[in-house]
Structures are given as structure tokens and as C-alpha cells.
Amino acid sequence: MTQLDQQKVERFAVRMADIVNGGALSLMISIGYETGLFEAMEKMAPASSEEIASEAGLNERYVREWLDAMVTGRVVDYSPESGTYVLPAEHAASLTLASGPDNMAVLAHSLPLLARVQADIVECFRKGGGVFYDQYPEYMALWAELNEQIFERTLISKVIPLVPGLRDRLAQGIDVLEIGCGEGHSLNLLASEYPTSRFRGYEFRENAVQQATAKARSLGSNNVQFKSQDITQLGESAAYDFIVCFDVIHDQAHPRTVLKNVADALRADGIFLMVDVRASSDVHENLEHPLAPFLYTTSTMHCMTVSLALDGEGLGTMWGERQARELLAEAGFRDVSVEHVEGDIFNNFYVARKG
């Protein structure tokens, strides 16, 4: 029988307690996100549970228990002398809607949404296959909301300038395609900013296409169109000057086909901007990644399985830079650079050209 290292046993037991406590706190943080408790506390001086519940319009008994979970989790500070709670400004910076892309509470909120398909995922472990996109309506809505906040803050001011000369070309008027455009947040922003360019968005979820189209109409944009389209059946040649996608390729059932179709659809001097998770393709190089366990879990529970549900390749969220470069080269992109947006530690911005 193997002799156990008792110190190692004890260290891992402590680690497991941290994991269980972290999981429990994620549920509480998710509730704080959904009920607006963090926003209520952000603008309050130290306050009692009754005052916080009143500000948020919630039941005091539930709020008090939630607050105590936050106190023991070192998220909220508590004064036993006055019986008051306060959310430190430094903590609010990672927990409230005002923090925009830095709002980590939204990541915690995604976990119970993913947990709703756990039984289906367990079945996939046993029998293979995957879980289809239509099993994730609230999860997809959550990421659409987050993406809208991110695009509003960074797309025009930080992302487009990554590609030399792109702003001038967009201002002069070019043909642009976004694949996997979702609810059209990014493309509607670009269409409003560059009225002389022509924009098209492809997305296979019909309800997302309808939302994107309605938004374009409300903005009065007549230079953008959205269409339900399977990108593996694109079949367009030399039609676009600029093609972009945001966190799309790693979800695809057939990413190699999609990238080849993108290359075919680009004109000779066209540019493909592929935004995807910044990670290594090798797990041992992701040990220091600040969100690696979260991202591998997200992959297992969503990104990989939606691909496998369609008999796909199942790249997964953490396919990494080496594999991304390999697939881009295979598709015909000979010139690929990896850029970064200041303050965004989670994404690589691949600027790819065929020449």
C-alpha cells in the first residue's frame, strides 16, 4: 500500500475546502448580480441589512443571510459594533455593472446557468455526443449583454485601430462581414460609425438575427444587413475587404471549413480579424492563467459540447494560440500577427492576411 504524505493530504484538504467555499460564493455572487445587491451597496455608506434590503427592494431575511455569506467570504466588510455592512469600493470595481468588462460577477452568474445542463453533460461523458445551443437561452443572453458592454467601450476606440489603415478604409467605404454576429451589437456600432461602408452579419440563430435587424432599424442604419447563414455553406468568393469574428471559431463544429470559407470570401488585400481566448494550446502552459479552470469548465459545459453536438471537431475554449495559427495557415492565411488590447488580458486579436 502506498504510504501517504500526510502534509500533502492536509494541504489538499485545505485546497478542497477553498474550492467548495469558492463554488458556494460563486452562487451567492450570482444572486448579488441578478438582484442588484452590489449596485445597491455601491452607493451606500455602511448600512444595516434592513437598509440594504430596502434600497434593493428585497426581503430582509434573505439579504441578511446573503450578506453574512459575503462577509465570511471576505467580499463585504462588517462592523459588529454598529451591525452594519459595506461593500469596499475596491471590491465594487469587480462586481458592479458600472465596472463594465471588469465585472467579474457576470462570470459567477454564468456558472449556475451552465449547471442547468449538467445532467446532459454527464450523459455525454458516458455516451459521447453533445448539448445543442438551444439548451442555453439564458446563458447566451448573458454573454450578449456582456459583449454589448465590451463593444461599447472598446470596439471603435481600441479594436479597429489594431489593424493599420483600417479606420481610413472603413471611412472611405468597404465591404465588411461578421460571422457569428449574434445579436449584432458590434456590427451595428460599426455601421453607425462608418456610414459609407457596407456591413453584413451572418448568424445561424434566427432569434439573434431578428434582434440584430430590429436594432439596426431602431438606429436608422441602412448600410447593414443580417442573415441566418451556416458559415460552412458560405460559398462566397472575393466578396469582402474585411471579415471579423468575436469568440466564434472555437465553438464551430467544422472550424477548418469555416476558416477556409472566410479566406475564400476575402479579396486579395482583405483582412480577417479573429478574436479568441488568449491561452496556450498545452495545458501545462496554462497553469498560471488567471481563469484557466473557469475556461476549461466553460469549454466542457458549453463551447466544446455545442461543437460535438453537431458531430464537430470540439476544439474547445482553450484551443490556444499555436493551434489557432495552425488552422489559419491551413486555411490559406500566410501573414498572421497577434495583437492585444490594453486592459484586455483574456483575448488574442489575430490579424490575418492571405498575402
C-alpha positions in Angstrom: 0.0 0.0 0.0 1.3 3.4 -0.9 2.5 5.5 2.1 0.6 8.8 2.1 2.4 12.1 2.6 0.2 13.5 5.4 1.3 17.0 4.8 0.3 16.8 1.2 -3.0 15.2 2.3 -3.7 18.1 4.6 -2.6 20.8 2.1 -5.0 19.3 -0.5 -7.8 19.1 2.1 -7.4 22.8 2.7 -7.4 23.3 -1.1 -10.6 21.4 -1.4 -12.2 23.5 1.3 -11.2 26.6 -0.7 -12.7 25.1 -3.8 -16.0 24.3 -2.1 -16.2 27.7 -0.5 -15.4 29.4 -3.8 -18.1 27.4 -5.5 -20.6 28.4 -2.8 -19.6 32.1 -3.0 -20.0 32.0 -6.8 -23.7 31.1 -6.2 -24.0 34.0 -3.8 -22.2 36.4 -6.1 -24.5 35.3 -8.9 -27.5 36.2 -6.7 -26.0 39.5 -5.9 -25.5 40.1 -9.7 -29.1 39.1 -10.5 -30.8 41.0 -7.7 -28.8 44.2 -8.0 -27.5 44.0 -4.4 -24.0 45.0 -5.4 -25.3 48.1 -7.2 -27.4 49.0 -4.2 -24.5 48.7 -1.8 -22.1 50.5 -4.0 -23.8 53.9 -3.4 -24.4 53.3 0.3 -22.4 54.2 3.4 -22.1 51.4 6.0 -25.7 50.2 6.4 -27.8 47.6 8.2 -29.3 44.6 6.5 -32.7 46.3 6.7 -31.4 49.4 5.0 -29.7 47.4 2.3 -32.8 45.3 1.7 -34.9 48.4 1.5 -32.6 50.1 -1.0 -32.6 47.0 -3.2 -36.3 46.3 -2.8 -35.7 42.8 -1.4 -36.6 40.6 1.6 -34.5 41.5 4.6 -34.1 37.9 5.9 -32.7 36.7 2.7 -30.5 39.7 2.3 -29.1 39.3 5.8 -28.1 35.7 5.1 -26.6 36.7 1.8 -24.6 39.5 3.5 -23.2 37.0 6.1 -22.0 34.8 3.3 -20.3 37.8 1.7 -18.7 38.8 5.0 -17.3 35.4 5.7 -16.2 35.2 2.0 -14.3 38.5 2.5 -16.3 40.2 -0.1 -18.2 42.6 2.2 -16.9 44.2 5.4 -18.9 44.1 8.6 -18.8 46.2 11.8 -20.1 44.2 14.8 -20.2 47.3 16.9 -22.7 49.0 14.6 -24.2 45.9 13.0 -23.5 47.5 9.5 -22.2 46.2 6.2 -20.2 48.0 3.5 -19.0 47.0 0.0 -15.5 48.4 -0.3 -15.0 50.5 -3.5 -12.1 48.3 -4.4 -14.4 45.3 -4.4 -17.2 47.1 -6.2 -14.8 47.7 -9.1 -15.0 44.0 -9.9 -18.6 43.4 -9.0 -20.9 46.1 -10.4 -22.4 46.9 -13.8 -20.6 50.2 -13.7 -17.3 48.3 -14.0 -18.3 47.1 -17.5 -15.9 44.5 -18.9 -14.1 44.3 -15.5 -17.3 43.0 -13.9 -16.4 39.5 -12.6 -19.8 38.9 -11.1 -21.1 38.1 -14.6 -18.7 35.2 -14.7 -20.0 33.9 -11.4 -23.5 34.3 -12.8 -22.7 32.2 -15.8 -22.0 29.1 -13.6 -25.5 28.4 -12.3 -26.7 28.9 -15.9 -24.2 26.3 -17.1 -25.1 24.0 -14.2 -28.6 23.6 -15.7 -27.2 21.3 -18.4 -25.0 19.3 -16.0 -27.2 16.2 -16.3 -27.0 16.3 -20.1 -23.2 16.8 -19.9 -22.8 13.8 -17.6 -24.8 11.8 -20.2 -22.3 13.0 -22.8 -19.4 11.8 -20.7 -21.0 8.3 -20.8 -22.3 8.1 -24.3 -20.5 10.9 -26.3 -22.3 13.5 -28.4 -23.0 17.0 -27.1 -25.6 19.5 -26.0 -27.2 21.8 -28.6 -27.1 25.6 -28.5 -30.9 25.8 -27.9 -30.3 24.4 -24.4 -28.6 27.6 -23.3 -31.0 30.5 -23.9 -30.2 32.4 -20.7 -26.5 31.7 -20.9 -26.4 33.1 -24.5 -28.4 36.2 -23.4 -26.0 36.8 -20.6 -23.0 36.8 -22.9 -24.8 39.0 -25.4 -25.3 41.5 -22.6 -21.7 41.4 -21.6 -20.5 41.7 -25.2 -22.6 44.8 -25.7 -20.9 46.5 -22.8 -17.4 45.5 -24.1 -18.1 46.6 -27.6 -19.4 49.9 -26.5 -16.2 50.6 -24.6 -13.6 49.2 -26.9 -14.6 48.3 -30.4 -14.3 51.7 -32.1 -11.6 53.2 -29.9 -9.3 50.2 -29.3 -10.0 47.2 -31.6 -10.3 48.8 -35.0 -7.1 50.7 -34.6 -5.2 47.4 -34.1 -5.3 47.0 -37.9 -3.1 49.6 -39.6 -5.1 51.7 -42.1 -8.4 50.0 -41.3 -10.1 53.1 -39.9 -9.4 55.1 -43.1 -10.6 52.2 -45.3 -13.8 52.0 -43.3 -14.3 55.7 -43.6 -13.9 55.6 -47.3 -16.3 52.7 -47.8 -15.6 48.9 -47.9 -17.5 45.7 -47.7 -17.5 44.1 -44.3 -18.7 40.7 -43.0 -19.1 39.5 -39.4 -19.5 35.8 -39.0 -21.3 34.6 -35.8 -22.6 38.1 -35.3 -25.0 37.1 -32.5 -27.4 40.0 -31.7 -25.4 42.3 -33.9 -24.0 44.6 -31.2 -20.6 45.0 -32.8 -21.8 45.4 -36.4 -24.5 47.9 -35.6 -21.8 50.0 -33.8 -19.6 49.8 -36.9 -22.4 50.6 -39.3 -23.3 53.7 -37.3 -19.7 54.9 -37.0 -18.8 54.3 -40.7 -22.0 55.1 -42.8 -20.2 54.8 -46.2 -19.1 51.2 -45.6 -21.4 48.2 -46.2 -21.9 45.7 -43.5 -23.3 42.2 -43.4 -23.7 39.9 -40.4 -24.2 36.1 -40.6 -25.6 34.1 -37.6 -27.3 30.7 -37.6 -29.6 31.5 -34.6 -32.7 33.0 -36.2 -33.8 34.8 -33.0 -30.5 36.6 -32.8 -30.8 37.7 -36.4 -34.2 39.2 -35.7 -32.9 41.1 -32.7 -29.9 42.4 -34.7 -32.2 43.5 -37.5 -34.6 45.3 -35.1 -31.7 47.1 -33.5 -30.4 48.3 -36.9 -33.9 49.6 -37.8 -34.1 51.5 -34.5 -30.8 53.1 -35.2 -31.9 54.0 -38.7 -29.0 52.2 -40.3 -29.5 51.3 -43.9 -25.9 50.1 -44.5 -26.2 46.8 -42.5 -28.0 43.6 -43.2 -28.3 40.4 -41.0 -29.0 36.9 -42.3 -29.3 33.4 -40.9 -26.5 31.5 -42.5 -24.5 28.4 -42.0 -20.9 29.5 -42.5 -19.8 26.0 -43.5 -22.0 26.6 -46.6 -20.8 30.2 -47.2 -19.8 29.7 -50.9 -18.8 33.4 -51.5 -15.7 34.4 -53.4 -13.6 37.6 -53.1 -16.7 39.5 -51.8 -15.3 41.3 -48.7 -12.5 43.6 -47.7 -12.7 42.9 -44.0 -14.1 39.9 -42.1 -14.3 39.8 -38.4 -15.5 37.3 -35.7 -15.5 37.5 -31.9 -15.0 34.3 -29.9 -16.7 32.3 -32.6 -14.2 29.8 -34.2 -13.6 27.6 -31.1 -17.3 26.9 -31.0 -17.6 25.8 -34.6 -18.4 22.2 -35.5 -16.1 22.4 -38.5 -13.7 25.3 -37.9 -11.3 24.4 -40.7 -14.1 24.6 -43.2 -15.3 27.9 -41.8 -11.8 29.4 -41.9 -11.3 28.2 -45.5 -14.6 29.8 -46.5 -13.5 33.0 -44.8 -10.3 33.0 -46.8 -12.2 32.4 -50.0 -14.6 35.2 -49.2 -11.9 37.8 -48.7 -10.5 39.9 -51.5 -6.8 39.6 -52.3 -5.9 42.6 -50.0 -8.6 41.7 -47.4 -8.1 41.4 -43.7 -9.5 38.8 -41.3 -9.7 39.8 -37.6 -10.3 36.8 -35.4 -10.7 37.5 -31.7 -10.4 34.4 -29.5 -9.4 33.4 -26.0 -5.7 34.1 -25.1 -4.3 30.8 -23.9 -1.7 28.1 -24.7 -2.7 25.0 -26.7 -0.8 23.0 -24.0 -2.4 22.6 -20.6 0.8 22.8 -18.6 1.4 26.3 -20.0 -2.0 27.4 -18.7 -1.2 26.7 -15.0 -0.7 30.4 -14.3 -3.6 31.5 -16.5 -5.8 33.6 -14.1 -9.1 31.9 -15.3 -7.9 28.6 -16.7 -10.2 26.4 -14.5 -13.2 28.6 -15.3 -12.4 28.5 -19.0 -11.8 24.7 -19.2 -15.1 24.3 -17.3 -16.9 26.6 -19.7 -15.5 24.6 -22.6 -16.7 21.3 -21.2 -20.1 22.7 -20.3 -20.7 24.8 -23.5 -18.1 25.6 -26.1 -16.8 22.0 -26.8 -20.1 20.3 -26.3 -22.1 22.5 -28.8 -19.5 21.6 -31.4 -19.6 17.9 -30.6 -23.4 18.0 -30.7 -23.1 18.6 -34.4 -20.5 15.8 -34.8 -17.9 18.5 -34.8 -14.2 18.7 -34.0 -14.8 20.0 -30.5 -11.8 22.4 -30.4 -12.9 23.9 -27.1 -12.4 27.3 -25.5 -8.7 26.7 -24.7 -7.6 25.6 -28.2 -4.8 28.2 -27.8 -2.5 30.3 -30.0 -0.4 27.5 -31.5 -3.5 25.6 -32.8 -5.1 28.9 -33.9 -2.1 29.7 -36.0 -2.0 26.2 -37.5 -5.7 26.4 -38.6 -5.3 29.9 -40.0 -2.2 28.7 -42.0 -4.1 25.6 -43.2 -7.0 27.9 -44.4 -4.5 29.9 -46.5 -3.6 32.8 -44.3 0.2 33.4 -44.8 0.6 36.6 -42.7 -0.7 36.4 -39.2 0.1 38.7 -36.3 -1.3 38.5 -32.8 -2.3 41.9 -31.2 -3.6 42.8 -27.8 -5.9 45.5 -26.5 -4.7 47.3 -23.4 -6.6 46.2 -20.4 -7.9 43.0 -22.1 -6.0 40.1 -20.6 -8.3 37.4 -21.9 -8.3 37.8 -25.7 -5.9 37.4 -28.6 -6.6 39.6 -31.7 -5.4 37.7 -34.7 -4.9 39.9 -37.7 -4.7 37.6 -40.7 -3.9 38.2 -44.5 -3.7 35.8 -47.4 -0.7 37.6 -49.0 
